[in-house]
Amino acid sequence: MNDIFPASGPISSSEGVPQPDGTRFTVEGTPRAPYSEDLVDLLQVHCNMKRQ
């Protein structure tokens, strides 16, 4: 695993957690690239509705 993700200290919560496919997920679970901005907006709206 160290060959795939070289040790560079703890990962900050804002940077996200590296996933096997190369994407990064923040602590809240919001996907970043390669997802489109529209999909991210839909997920954020969905999460906001669930909170209410």
PDB file with SEQRES, HELIX, SHEET and CRYST1 records, atoms N, CA, C and O in Angstrom:
SEQRES   1 A   52  MET ASN ASP ILE PHE PRO ALA SER GLY PRO ILE SER SER          
SEQRES   2 A   52  SER GLU GLY VAL PRO GLN PRO ASP GLY THR ARG PHE THR          
SEQRES   3 A   52  VAL GLU GLY THR PRO ARG ALA PRO TYR SER GLU ASP LEU          
SEQRES   4 A   52  VAL ASP LEU LEU GLN VAL HIS CYS ASN MET LYS ARG GLN          
HELIX    1 AA1 GLU A   37  ARG A   51  1                                  15    
CRYST1    1.000    1.000    1.000  90.00  90.00  90.00 P 1           1          
ATOM      1  N   MET A   1       0.840  -1.205   0.000  1.00  0.00           N  
ATOM      2  CA  MET A   1       0.000   0.000   0.000  1.00  0.00           C  
ATOM      3  C   MET A   1       0.870   1.249   0.000  1.00  0.00           C  
ATOM      4  O   MET A   1       0.488   2.279  -0.555  1.00  0.00           O  
ATOM      5  N   ASN A   2       2.044   1.156   0.625  1.00  0.00           N  
ATOM      6  CA  ASN A   2       2.903   2.331   0.684  1.00  0.00           C  
ATOM      7  C   ASN A   2       3.380   2.729  -0.701  1.00  0.00           C  
ATOM      8  O   ASN A   2       3.663   3.902  -0.944  1.00  0.00           O  
ATOM      9  N   ASP A   3       3.474   1.754  -1.626  1.00  0.00           N  
ATOM     10  CA  ASP A   3       3.897   2.086  -2.983  1.00  0.00           C  
ATOM     11  C   ASP A   3       2.814   2.872  -3.704  1.00  0.00           C  
ATOM     12  O   ASP A   3       3.117   3.735  -4.529  1.00  0.00           O  
ATOM     13  N   ILE A   4       1.544   2.580  -3.399  1.00  0.00           N  
ATOM     14  CA  ILE A   4       0.446   3.272  -4.068  1.00  0.00           C  
ATOM     15  C   ILE A   4       0.260   4.657  -3.466  1.00  0.00           C  
ATOM     16  O   ILE A   4       0.149   5.646  -4.191  1.00  0.00           O  
ATOM     17  N   PHE A   5       0.225   4.727  -2.142  1.00  0.00           N  
ATOM     18  CA  PHE A   5       0.054   6.014  -1.469  1.00  0.00           C  
ATOM     19  C   PHE A   5       1.276   6.273  -0.590  1.00  0.00           C  
ATOM     20  O   PHE A   5       1.316   5.828   0.557  1.00  0.00           O  
ATOM     21  N   PRO A   6       2.275   6.990  -1.118  1.00  0.00           N  
ATOM     22  CA  PRO A   6       3.469   7.253  -0.314  1.00  0.00           C  
ATOM     23  C   PRO A   6       3.127   7.997   0.965  1.00  0.00           C  
ATOM     24  O   PRO A   6       2.259   8.870   0.971  1.00  0.00           O  
ATOM     25  N   ALA A   7       3.804   7.651   2.040  1.00  0.00           N  
ATOM     26  CA  ALA A   7       3.526   8.279   3.331  1.00  0.00           C  
ATOM     27  C   ALA A   7       3.950   9.736   3.295  1.00  0.00           C  
ATOM     28  O   ALA A   7       5.122  10.042   3.075  1.00  0.00           O  
ATOM     29  N   SER A   8       3.009  10.624   3.508  1.00  0.00           N  
ATOM     30  CA  SER A   8       3.318  12.058   3.499  1.00  0.00           C  
ATOM     31  C   SER A   8       2.673  12.723   4.702  1.00  0.00           C  
ATOM     32  O   SER A   8       2.270  13.884   4.634  1.00  0.00           O  
ATOM     33  N   GLY A   9       2.576  11.989   5.803  1.00  0.00           N  
ATOM     34  CA  GLY A   9       1.951  12.553   6.984  1.00  0.00           C  
ATOM     35  C   GLY A   9       0.450  12.365   6.942  1.00  0.00           C  
ATOM     36  O   GLY A   9      -0.087  11.857   5.957  1.00  0.00           O  
ATOM     37  N   PRO A  10      -0.234  12.771   8.001  1.00  0.00           N  
ATOM     38  CA  PRO A  10      -1.691  12.615   8.055  1.00  0.00           C  
ATOM     39  C   PRO A  10      -2.384  13.462   6.999  1.00  0.00           C  
ATOM     40  O   PRO A  10      -1.918  14.548   6.657  1.00  0.00           O  
ATOM     41  N   ILE A  11      -3.495  12.959   6.489  1.00  0.00           N  
ATOM     42  CA  ILE A  11      -4.258  13.679   5.469  1.00  0.00           C  
ATOM     43  C   ILE A  11      -5.238  14.618   6.166  1.00  0.00           C  
ATOM     44  O   ILE A  11      -5.992  14.202   7.045  1.00  0.00           O  
ATOM     45  N   SER A  12      -5.219  15.876   5.769  1.00  0.00           N  
ATOM     46  CA  SER A  12      -6.126  16.838   6.388  1.00  0.00           C  
ATOM     47  C   SER A  12      -7.559  16.532   5.974  1.00  0.00           C  
ATOM     48  O   SER A  12      -7.795  15.964   4.908  1.00  0.00           O  
ATOM     49  N   SER A  13      -8.511  16.910   6.817  1.00  0.00           N  
ATOM     50  CA  SER A  13      -9.911  16.616   6.534  1.00  0.00           C  
ATOM     51  C   SER A  13     -10.384  17.356   5.287  1.00  0.00           C  
ATOM     52  O   SER A  13     -11.270  16.876   4.580  1.00  0.00           O  
ATOM     53  N   SER A  14      -9.795  18.532   5.011  1.00  0.00           N  
ATOM     54  CA  SER A  14     -10.241  19.299   3.852  1.00  0.00           C  
ATOM     55  C   SER A  14      -9.717  18.694   2.556  1.00  0.00           C  
ATOM     56  O   SER A  14     -10.317  18.871   1.496  1.00  0.00           O  
ATOM     57  N   GLU A  15      -8.593  17.977   2.641  1.00  0.00           N  
ATOM     58  CA  GLU A  15      -8.012  17.391   1.434  1.00  0.00           C  
ATOM     59  C   GLU A  15      -8.794  16.166   0.996  1.00  0.00           C  
ATOM     60  O   GLU A  15      -8.886  15.875  -0.197  1.00  0.00           O  
ATOM     61  N   GLY A  16      -9.349  15.460   1.944  1.00  0.00           N  
ATOM     62  CA  GLY A  16     -10.119  14.286   1.599  1.00  0.00           C  
ATOM     63  C   GLY A  16      -9.296  13.021   1.746  1.00  0.00           C  
ATOM     64  O   GLY A  16      -8.090  13.076   1.984  1.00  0.00           O  
ATOM     65  N   VAL A  17      -9.946  11.896   1.606  1.00  0.00           N  
ATOM     66  CA  VAL A  17      -9.286  10.604   1.757  1.00  0.00           C  
ATOM     67  C   VAL A  17      -9.077   9.999   0.381  1.00  0.00           C  
ATOM     68  O   VAL A  17     -10.036   9.886  -0.382  1.00  0.00           O  
ATOM     69  N   PRO A  18      -7.855   9.607   0.035  1.00  0.00           N  
ATOM     70  CA  PRO A  18      -7.622   9.021  -1.286  1.00  0.00           C  
ATOM     71  C   PRO A  18      -8.336   7.685  -1.432  1.00  0.00           C  
ATOM     72  O   PRO A  18      -8.311   6.859  -0.520  1.00  0.00           O  
ATOM     73  N   GLN A  19      -8.971   7.476  -2.575  1.00  0.00           N  
ATOM     74  CA  GLN A  19      -9.675   6.240  -2.847  1.00  0.00           C  
ATOM     75  C   GLN A  19      -8.868   5.410  -3.843  1.00  0.00           C  
ATOM     76  O   GLN A  19      -8.021   5.957  -4.549  1.00  0.00           O  
ATOM     77  N   PRO A  20      -9.115   4.103  -3.913  1.00  0.00           N  
ATOM     78  CA  PRO A  20      -8.343   3.246  -4.820  1.00  0.00           C  
ATOM     79  C   PRO A  20      -8.409   3.699  -6.274  1.00  0.00           C  
ATOM     80  O   PRO A  20      -7.444   3.507  -7.014  1.00  0.00           O  
ATOM     81  N   ASP A  21      -9.526   4.299  -6.703  1.00  0.00           N  
ATOM     82  CA  ASP A  21      -9.663   4.684  -8.108  1.00  0.00           C  
ATOM     83  C   ASP A  21      -9.091   6.067  -8.373  1.00  0.00           C  
ATOM     84  O   ASP A  21      -9.202   6.573  -9.490  1.00  0.00           O  
ATOM     85  N   GLY A  22      -8.482   6.687  -7.371  1.00  0.00           N  
ATOM     86  CA  GLY A  22      -7.826   7.966  -7.599  1.00  0.00           C  
ATOM     87  C   GLY A  22      -8.667   9.166  -7.219  1.00  0.00           C  
ATOM     88  O   GLY A  22      -8.157  10.285  -7.164  1.00  0.00           O  
ATOM     89  N   THR A  23      -9.962   8.952  -6.951  1.00  0.00           N  
ATOM     90  CA  THR A  23     -10.787  10.086  -6.547  1.00  0.00           C  
ATOM     91  C   THR A  23     -10.572  10.367  -5.071  1.00  0.00           C  
ATOM     92  O   THR A  23     -10.009   9.545  -4.349  1.00  0.00           O  
ATOM     93  N   ARG A  24     -11.023  11.533  -4.626  1.00  0.00           N  
ATOM     94  CA  ARG A  24     -10.884  11.877  -3.219  1.00  0.00           C  
ATOM     95  C   ARG A  24     -12.254  12.239  -2.657  1.00  0.00           C  
ATOM     96  O   ARG A  24     -13.019  12.977  -3.277  1.00  0.00           O  
ATOM     97  N   PHE A  25     -12.548  11.708  -1.475  1.00  0.00           N  
ATOM     98  CA  PHE A  25     -13.811  12.010  -0.824  1.00  0.00           C  
ATOM     99  C   PHE A  25     -13.534  12.788   0.454  1.00  0.00           C  
ATOM    100  O   PHE A  25     -12.684  12.400   1.255  1.00  0.00           O  
ATOM    101  N   THR A  26     -14.251  13.881   0.639  1.00  0.00           N  
ATOM    102  CA  THR A  26     -14.089  14.646   1.866  1.00  0.00           C  
ATOM    103  C   THR A  26     -14.717  13.879   3.013  1.00  0.00           C  
ATOM    104  O   THR A  26     -15.346  12.843   2.798  1.00  0.00           O  
ATOM    105  N   VAL A  27     -14.556  14.372   4.212  1.00  0.00           N  
ATOM    106  CA  VAL A  27     -15.111  13.695   5.379  1.00  0.00           C  
ATOM    107  C   VAL A  27     -16.627  13.606   5.264  1.00  0.00           C  
ATOM    108  O   VAL A  27     -17.229  12.636   5.725  1.00  0.00           O  
ATOM    109  N   GLU A  28     -17.253  14.625   4.645  1.00  0.00           N  
ATOM    110  CA  GLU A  28     -18.706  14.619   4.498  1.00  0.00           C  
ATOM    111  C   GLU A  28     -19.155  13.617   3.437  1.00  0.00           C  
ATOM    112  O   GLU A  28     -20.342  13.304   3.354  1.00  0.00           O  
ATOM    113  N   GLY A  29     -18.231  13.112   2.627  1.00  0.00           N  
ATOM    114  CA  GLY A  29     -18.585  12.148   1.606  1.00  0.00           C  
ATOM    115  C   GLY A  29     -18.915  12.787   0.273  1.00  0.00           C  
ATOM    116  O   GLY A  29     -19.425  12.111  -0.621  1.00  0.00           O  
ATOM    117  N   THR A  30     -18.636  14.076   0.115  1.00  0.00           N  
ATOM    118  CA  THR A  30     -18.925  14.743  -1.150  1.00  0.00           C  
ATOM    119  C   THR A  30     -17.869  14.355  -2.176  1.00  0.00           C  
ATOM    120  O   THR A  30     -16.685  14.614  -1.959  1.00  0.00           O  
ATOM    121  N   PRO A  31     -18.262  13.744  -3.283  1.00  0.00           N  
ATOM    122  CA  PRO A  31     -17.280  13.336  -4.285  1.00  0.00           C  
ATOM    123  C   PRO A  31     -16.696  14.522  -5.032  1.00  0.00           C  
ATOM    124  O   PRO A  31     -17.395  15.493  -5.324  1.00  0.00           O  
ATOM    125  N   ARG A  32     -15.399  14.435  -5.340  1.00  0.00           N  
ATOM    126  CA  ARG A  32     -14.756  15.434  -6.197  1.00  0.00           C  
ATOM    127  C   ARG A  32     -14.529  14.802  -7.559  1.00  0.00           C  
ATOM    128  O   ARG A  32     -15.111  13.761  -7.862  1.00  0.00           O  
ATOM    129  N   ALA A  33     -13.690  15.418  -8.386  1.00  0.00           N  
ATOM    130  CA  ALA A  33     -13.415  14.885  -9.716  1.00  0.00           C  
ATOM    131  C   ALA A  33     -13.205  13.378  -9.623  1.00  0.00           C  
ATOM    132  O   ALA A  33     -12.663  12.923  -8.616  1.00  0.00           O  
ATOM    133  N   PRO A  34     -13.599  12.581 -10.604  1.00  0.00           N  
ATOM    134  CA  PRO A  34     -14.078  13.006 -11.917  1.00  0.00           C  
ATOM    135  C   PRO A  34     -15.570  13.271 -12.018  1.00  0.00           C  
ATOM    136  O   PRO A  34     -16.098  13.329 -13.129  1.00  0.00           O  
ATOM    137  N   TYR A  35     -16.264  13.434 -10.910  1.00  0.00           N  
ATOM    138  CA  TYR A  35     -17.696  13.699 -10.986  1.00  0.00           C  
ATOM    139  C   TYR A  35     -17.951  15.107 -11.517  1.00  0.00           C  
ATOM    140  O   TYR A  35     -17.153  16.017 -11.294  1.00  0.00           O  
ATOM    141  N   SER A  36     -19.069  15.278 -12.220  1.00  0.00           N  
ATOM    142  CA  SER A  36     -19.406  16.592 -12.768  1.00  0.00           C  
ATOM    143  C   SER A  36     -19.958  17.493 -11.670  1.00  0.00           C  
ATOM    144  O   SER A  36     -20.444  17.015 -10.644  1.00  0.00           O  
ATOM    145  N   GLU A  37     -19.876  18.799 -11.897  1.00  0.00           N  
ATOM    146  CA  GLU A  37     -20.385  19.757 -10.910  1.00  0.00           C  
ATOM    147  C   GLU A  37     -21.892  19.591 -10.711  1.00  0.00           C  
ATOM    148  O   GLU A  37     -22.396  19.770  -9.602  1.00  0.00           O  
ATOM    149  N   ASP A  38     -22.611  19.249 -11.787  1.00  0.00           N  
ATOM    150  CA  ASP A  38     -24.062  19.084 -11.669  1.00  0.00           C  
ATOM    151  C   ASP A  38     -24.395  17.952 -10.702  1.00  0.00           C  
ATOM    152  O   ASP A  38     -25.311  18.072  -9.889  1.00  0.00           O  
ATOM    153  N   LEU A  39     -23.648  16.854 -10.794  1.00  0.00           N  
ATOM    154  CA  LEU A  39     -23.915  15.726  -9.910  1.00  0.00           C  
ATOM    155  C   LEU A  39     -23.612  16.099  -8.470  1.00  0.00           C  
ATOM    156  O   LEU A  39     -24.334  15.701  -7.555  1.00  0.00           O  
ATOM    157  N   VAL A  40     -22.539  16.867  -8.265  1.00  0.00           N  
ATOM    158  CA  VAL A  40     -22.197  17.305  -6.909  1.00  0.00           C  
ATOM    159  C   VAL A  40     -23.305  18.189  -6.354  1.00  0.00           C  
ATOM    160  O   VAL A  40     -23.676  18.068  -5.187  1.00  0.00           O  
ATOM    161  N   ASP A  41     -23.839  19.090  -7.202  1.00  0.00           N  
ATOM    162  CA  ASP A  41     -24.925  19.967  -6.750  1.00  0.00           C  
ATOM    163  C   ASP A  41     -26.154  19.146  -6.364  1.00  0.00           C  
ATOM    164  O   ASP A  41     -26.796  19.428  -5.352  1.00  0.00           O  
ATOM    165  N   LEU A  42     -26.481  18.135  -7.163  1.00  0.00           N  
ATOM    166  CA  LEU A  42     -27.646  17.308  -6.858  1.00  0.00           C  
ATOM    167  C   LEU A  42     -27.454  16.580  -5.529  1.00  0.00           C  
ATOM    168  O   LEU A  42     -28.386  16.476  -4.731  1.00  0.00           O  
ATOM    169  N   LEU A  43     -26.242  16.077  -5.298  1.00  0.00           N  
ATOM    170  CA  LEU A  43     -25.989  15.376  -4.042  1.00  0.00           C  
ATOM    171  C   LEU A  43     -26.081  16.323  -2.862  1.00  0.00           C  
ATOM    172  O   LEU A  43     -26.600  15.951  -1.809  1.00  0.00           O  
ATOM    173  N   GLN A  44     -25.583  17.546  -3.020  1.00  0.00           N  
ATOM    174  CA  GLN A  44     -25.647  18.510  -1.928  1.00  0.00           C  
ATOM    175  C   GLN A  44     -27.093  18.877  -1.623  1.00  0.00           C  
ATOM    176  O   GLN A  44     -27.464  18.999  -0.456  1.00  0.00           O  
ATOM    177  N   VAL A  45     -27.912  19.053  -2.653  1.00  0.00           N  
ATOM    178  CA  VAL A  45     -29.327  19.364  -2.437  1.00  0.00           C  
ATOM    179  C   VAL A  45     -30.007  18.189  -1.736  1.00  0.00           C  
ATOM    180  O   VAL A  45     -30.813  18.379  -0.826  1.00  0.00           O  
ATOM    181  N   HIS A  46     -29.671  16.969  -2.172  1.00  0.00           N  
ATOM    182  CA  HIS A  46     -30.268  15.783  -1.561  1.00  0.00           C  
ATOM    183  C   HIS A  46     -29.892  15.701  -0.082  1.00  0.00           C  
ATOM    184  O   HIS A  46     -30.738  15.392   0.758  1.00  0.00           O  
ATOM    185  N   CYS A  47     -28.631  15.975   0.237  1.00  0.00           N  
ATOM    186  CA  CYS A  47     -28.196  15.927   1.641  1.00  0.00           C  
ATOM    187  C   CYS A  47     -28.881  17.018   2.454  1.00  0.00           C  
ATOM    188  O   CYS A  47     -29.245  16.800   3.609  1.00  0.00           O  
ATOM    189  N   ASN A  48     -29.055  18.184   1.855  1.00  0.00           N  
ATOM    190  CA  ASN A  48     -29.699  19.277   2.578  1.00  0.00           C  
ATOM    191  C   ASN A  48     -31.157  18.934   2.884  1.00  0.00           C  
ATOM    192  O   ASN A  48     -31.660  19.267   3.957  1.00  0.00           O  
ATOM    193  N   MET A  49     -31.838  18.270   1.946  1.00  0.00           N  
ATOM    194  CA  MET A  49     -33.232  17.902   2.184  1.00  0.00           C  
ATOM    195  C   MET A  49     -33.322  16.862   3.303  1.00  0.00           C  
ATOM    196  O   MET A  49     -34.253  16.893   4.108  1.00  0.00           O  
ATOM    197  N   LYS A  50     -32.350  15.938   3.355  1.00  0.00           N  
ATOM    198  CA  LYS A  50     -32.390  14.907   4.384  1.00  0.00           C  
ATOM    199  C   LYS A  50     -32.153  15.502   5.765  1.00  0.00           C  
ATOM    200  O   LYS A  50     -32.660  14.978   6.757  1.00  0.00           O  
ATOM    201  N   ARG A  51     -31.390  16.591   5.844  1.00  0.00           N  
ATOM    202  CA  ARG A  51     -31.114  17.201   7.150  1.00  0.00           C  
ATOM    203  C   ARG A  51     -32.360  17.867   7.714  1.00  0.00           C  
ATOM    204  O   ARG A  51     -32.554  17.894   8.930  1.00  0.00           O  
ATOM    205  N   GLN A  52     -33.198  18.400   6.849  1.00  0.00           N  
ATOM    206  CA  GLN A  52     -34.362  19.147   7.333  1.00  0.00           C  
ATOM    207  C   GLN A  52     -35.453  18.214   7.847  1.00  0.00           C  
ATOM    208  O   GLN A  52     -36.503  18.677   8.291  1.00  0.00           O  
TER     209      GLN A  52                                                      
END                                                                             
